[in-house]
Amino acid sequence: MKTWFITGASRGFGSRIAKLALAQGDNVVATARNAAVVRDTLGNNARLLALPLDVTNDEQAREAAASAIEKFGRIDVLLNNAGFGLVGAVEEAAPQEVERLYRTNVFGLLGVTRAVLPYMRAQRSGRIINISSIGGYRSSAGFGVYCSTKFAVEGLSEALHQELAPLGIHVTVVEPGYFRTDFLDSSSLVVSHAEIADYSGTAGAVRSRASGLNHSQSGDPEKLAKVLVAFADAPNPPVRLPLGSDTVAAIEAKHASDVEILAQWRAVSISTDFS
């Protein structure tokens, strides 16, 4: 029996994974801004602790982690799932939109991780699974600011992977592609208020496509949830786990592009060393 600590557990990947973990007999600390919604979604279960948690509130994160330990005695898996998206050109994004996005997607993840890590370090075991995105590996027009938050999650996860492995704690960053969840709904995706005509063919086209793509994505969220629940028991988890054929294709395309850049610019790249 494991104890999961899940952020953003009221819907999407978070609620699906919480349900599967409970079904297999694990304990689940399911958190969201509104704990009542979590209880309505997951039902009554002695192995469920539904807690209110705004991930941007560090004190609330520490209190939630302490409540989890008081209830279940340990935290085995931290799933940093809470987050949202922002579509719009980089120039179109207002400062307050950028700050709000970073407070949740980056600083919120950091705050919750810092709240849980003392307990994992004390028990010398644990898994941290950080939900990133296909946009955490390669950025794209229209999602530049959002992708920058996920690039930050990737960098933090890679460092945590190295820092915590000697302590028996495994860290993996998960890179889903487009899955048929509510991510493209207004509840999860903010659209920048500003709209600049010069970007109509790039970021503007992405704005238009996003609504058409909603609920027709190729990824099956139920399959992703099953993969991640099983993945929590993987003996040697990798530092990153791409999920979805679109993510695999995007990674392969970026690798090919980078190889081409190195081939074309190698002489310039290595020319800057001391002779």
C-alpha positions as CSV (number, residue, x, y, z in Angstrom):
1,M,0.0,0.0,0.0
2,K,1.3,3.4,-1.0
3,T,0.3,6.9,0.0
4,W,-0.2,9.4,-2.9
5,F,-0.2,13.1,-2.5
6,I,-1.9,14.6,-5.6
7,T,-2.3,18.3,-6.5
8,G,-5.1,19.4,-8.9
9,A,-7.1,16.2,-8.0
10,S,-10.6,17.6,-8.7
11,R,-10.5,16.8,-12.4
12,G,-8.4,15.8,-15.4
13,F,-5.4,13.6,-14.9
14,G,-5.4,14.2,-11.2
15,S,-8.9,12.8,-10.4
16,R,-8.4,9.8,-12.8
17,I,-5.1,8.8,-11.1
18,A,-6.6,9.3,-7.7
19,K,-9.5,7.0,-8.5
20,L,-7.2,4.3,-9.9
21,A,-4.9,4.5,-6.9
22,L,-7.8,4.2,-4.5
23,A,-9.2,1.2,-6.5
24,Q,-5.9,-0.7,-6.1
25,G,-5.9,-0.2,-2.4
26,D,-3.6,2.8,-2.0
27,N,-4.1,5.8,0.3
28,V,-4.7,9.1,-1.5
29,V,-4.3,12.6,-0.3
30,A,-6.2,14.5,-3.0
31,T,-5.9,18.2,-3.0
32,A,-7.5,21.1,-4.9
33,R,-8.6,24.6,-4.2
34,N,-12.0,23.3,-3.3
35,A,-11.8,20.1,-1.3
36,A,-15.6,19.6,-1.5
37,V,-15.3,19.1,-5.2
38,V,-12.7,16.5,-4.6
39,R,-14.9,14.6,-2.2
40,D,-17.9,14.9,-4.7
41,T,-15.7,13.5,-7.4
42,L,-14.0,10.7,-5.5
43,G,-16.7,9.8,-3.0
44,N,-16.4,8.5,0.5
45,N,-13.4,6.3,1.2
46,A,-11.5,5.7,4.4
47,R,-8.3,5.8,2.4
48,L,-9.0,9.2,1.0
49,L,-8.0,12.5,2.6
50,A,-9.4,15.4,0.6
51,L,-7.7,18.7,1.5
52,P,-8.0,22.3,0.3
53,L,-4.8,23.4,-1.3
54,D,-3.9,26.5,-3.4
55,V,-0.5,25.5,-4.6
56,T,0.6,29.2,-4.6
57,N,0.2,29.2,-0.8
58,D,3.4,27.8,0.7
59,E,1.9,27.7,4.2
60,Q,-1.1,25.8,3.1
61,A,1.2,23.3,1.3
62,R,3.1,22.7,4.5
63,E,-0.1,22.2,6.4
64,A,-1.4,19.7,3.8
65,A,1.8,17.7,3.9
66,A,1.7,17.6,7.7
67,S,-2.0,16.5,7.6
68,A,-1.0,13.7,5.2
69,I,1.7,12.4,7.5
70,E,-0.7,12.7,10.5
71,K,-3.3,10.6,8.7
72,F,-1.3,8.0,6.9
73,G,2.2,8.2,8.4
74,R,4.1,8.7,5.1
75,I,4.0,10.0,1.6
76,D,5.3,7.6,-1.1
77,V,4.3,9.4,-4.3
78,L,4.0,13.1,-4.9
79,L,2.1,13.9,-8.2
80,N,2.5,17.6,-9.0
81,N,-0.4,17.8,-11.4
82,A,-1.9,21.3,-10.7
83,G,-1.4,23.8,-13.5
84,F,-3.1,25.6,-16.4
85,G,-2.3,27.0,-19.8
86,L,-2.0,30.3,-21.6
87,V,-2.4,30.8,-25.3
88,G,-1.3,34.0,-27.1
89,A,1.9,35.4,-28.6
90,V,4.6,36.2,-26.1
91,E,4.2,40.0,-26.7
92,E,0.5,39.7,-26.2
93,A,0.7,38.2,-22.8
94,A,0.1,40.7,-20.0
95,P,2.5,40.9,-17.1
96,Q,-0.3,39.8,-14.7
97,E,-1.1,36.8,-16.9
98,V,2.5,35.7,-17.0
99,E,3.0,36.1,-13.2
100,R,-0.2,34.2,-12.4
101,L,0.9,31.3,-14.7
102,Y,4.4,31.1,-13.1
103,R,2.9,31.3,-9.6
104,T,1.0,28.1,-10.2
105,N,3.0,26.1,-12.8
106,V,6.5,26.8,-11.4
107,F,6.4,28.3,-7.9
108,G,3.4,26.2,-6.9
109,L,5.2,23.0,-7.9
110,L,8.3,24.2,-6.0
111,G,6.3,25.0,-2.9
112,V,4.5,21.7,-2.7
113,T,7.7,19.8,-3.4
114,R,9.6,21.6,-0.7
115,A,6.7,20.8,1.7
116,V,6.8,17.1,1.0
117,L,10.6,16.5,0.6
118,P,11.5,16.6,4.4
119,Y,9.2,13.6,5.0
120,M,10.6,11.7,2.0
121,R,14.1,12.4,3.0
122,A,13.4,11.2,6.5
123,Q,12.0,7.9,5.2
124,R,14.8,7.7,2.5
125,S,12.2,6.7,-0.2
126,G,9.6,8.2,-2.4
127,R,8.6,9.1,-6.0
128,I,8.0,12.6,-7.4
129,I,6.2,12.7,-10.6
130,N,6.0,16.2,-12.2
131,I,3.5,16.7,-15.0
132,S,5.1,18.8,-17.7
133,S,4.0,18.8,-21.4
134,I,5.0,18.2,-24.9
135,G,5.6,22.0,-24.6
136,G,8.2,21.4,-21.9
137,Y,10.5,19.8,-24.5
138,R,9.9,22.0,-27.5
139,S,8.1,25.4,-27.6
140,S,5.7,26.6,-30.2
141,A,4.1,29.8,-31.4
142,G,1.0,30.8,-29.3
143,F,2.1,28.8,-26.3
144,G,5.5,30.5,-25.6
145,V,4.9,31.7,-22.1
146,Y,3.1,28.4,-21.1
147,C,6.0,26.4,-22.6
148,S,8.5,28.5,-20.7
149,T,6.9,27.4,-17.4
150,K,7.1,23.8,-18.4
151,F,10.8,24.2,-19.5
152,A,11.3,25.4,-15.9
153,V,9.6,22.3,-14.6
154,E,11.9,20.1,-16.8
155,G,15.0,21.9,-15.5
156,L,14.0,21.6,-11.9
157,S,13.1,17.9,-12.4
158,E,16.4,17.0,-14.0
159,A,18.3,18.7,-11.0
160,L,16.0,17.0,-8.4
161,H,16.6,13.7,-10.2
162,Q,20.3,14.0,-9.5
163,E,20.0,15.5,-6.0
164,L,17.5,13.0,-4.6
165,A,18.6,9.7,-6.2
166,P,21.3,9.1,-3.5
167,L,18.6,9.5,-0.9
168,G,16.3,6.8,-2.4
169,I,13.9,9.3,-4.0
170,H,13.2,9.0,-7.7
171,V,12.1,12.0,-9.8
172,T,10.5,11.9,-13.2
173,V,9.0,14.6,-15.4
174,V,6.1,13.4,-17.5
175,E,5.5,14.9,-21.0
176,P,2.0,14.4,-22.2
177,G,1.0,15.4,-25.7
178,Y,-2.5,16.4,-26.5
179,F,-4.9,14.3,-24.4
180,R,-8.7,14.5,-24.4
181,T,-9.1,16.3,-21.1
182,D,-10.4,19.7,-20.3
183,F,-7.0,21.3,-20.8
184,L,-8.3,23.3,-23.8
185,D,-11.5,24.4,-22.0
186,S,-11.7,27.9,-20.5
187,S,-11.4,26.3,-17.0
188,S,-7.8,25.2,-17.8
189,L,-6.7,27.5,-20.7
190,V,-6.5,31.2,-20.5
191,V,-6.5,33.2,-23.7
192,S,-4.5,36.5,-23.6
193,H,-6.8,39.5,-23.9
194,A,-4.5,41.4,-26.2
195,E,-4.5,40.4,-29.9
196,I,-1.9,41.9,-32.3
197,A,-2.7,41.6,-36.0
198,D,0.9,40.9,-36.9
199,Y,0.7,37.6,-35.2
200,S,-2.5,36.4,-37.0
201,G,-0.6,33.8,-39.0
202,T,1.3,32.3,-36.1
203,A,0.0,32.7,-32.5
204,G,-3.4,33.9,-33.9
205,A,-3.7,30.7,-36.0
206,V,-3.0,28.7,-32.8
207,R,-5.8,30.5,-31.0
208,S,-8.2,29.4,-33.7
209,R,-7.0,25.8,-33.8
210,A,-7.1,25.3,-30.1
211,S,-10.9,25.5,-29.8
212,G,-11.3,23.2,-32.8
213,L,-8.9,20.6,-31.4
214,N,-10.7,20.5,-28.0
215,H,-12.2,17.1,-27.2
216,S,-10.8,15.6,-30.4
217,Q,-7.2,15.1,-29.2
218,S,-5.6,11.8,-29.9
219,G,-4.5,10.9,-26.4
220,D,-6.6,8.8,-24.1
221,P,-6.5,10.2,-20.5
222,E,-7.7,6.9,-19.0
223,K,-4.7,5.1,-20.6
224,L,-2.3,7.8,-19.3
225,A,-3.7,7.4,-15.8
226,K,-3.2,3.6,-15.9
227,V,0.3,4.1,-17.1
228,L,1.2,6.5,-14.3
229,V,-0.3,4.4,-11.6
230,A,1.7,1.4,-12.8
231,F,4.8,3.6,-13.3
232,A,4.8,4.5,-9.6
233,D,6.1,0.9,-9.0
234,A,8.8,1.0,-11.8
235,P,12.1,-0.1,-10.2
236,N,14.3,2.2,-12.2
237,P,12.2,5.1,-13.4
238,P,13.7,7.4,-16.1
239,V,14.2,11.1,-15.6
240,R,11.6,11.9,-18.2
241,L,8.6,9.9,-19.6
242,P,7.1,11.1,-22.9
243,L,3.5,10.0,-23.3
244,G,1.6,10.2,-26.6
245,S,2.6,9.6,-30.2
246,D,2.6,13.4,-30.8
247,T,5.2,13.9,-28.1
248,V,7.4,11.1,-29.4
249,A,7.2,12.7,-32.9
250,A,8.0,16.2,-31.6
251,I,11.0,14.9,-29.6
252,E,12.3,13.1,-32.7
253,A,11.8,16.2,-34.9
254,K,13.6,18.4,-32.4
255,H,16.5,16.0,-32.1
256,A,16.8,15.9,-35.9
257,S,16.7,19.7,-36.1
258,D,19.4,20.1,-33.4
259,V,21.6,17.6,-35.2
260,E,21.3,19.7,-38.3
261,I,22.2,22.8,-36.4
262,L,25.3,21.2,-34.9
263,A,26.4,19.9,-38.3
264,Q,26.0,23.4,-39.9
265,W,27.5,25.4,-37.1
266,R,29.9,23.1,-35.4
267,A,33.0,25.1,-36.5
268,V,31.6,28.3,-35.1
269,S,30.4,26.5,-32.0
270,I,33.8,25.1,-31.0
271,S,35.7,28.1,-32.2
272,T,35.1,30.0,-28.9
273,D,37.4,27.9,-26.8
274,F,40.8,29.1,-25.7
275,S,43.4,27.9,-28.2
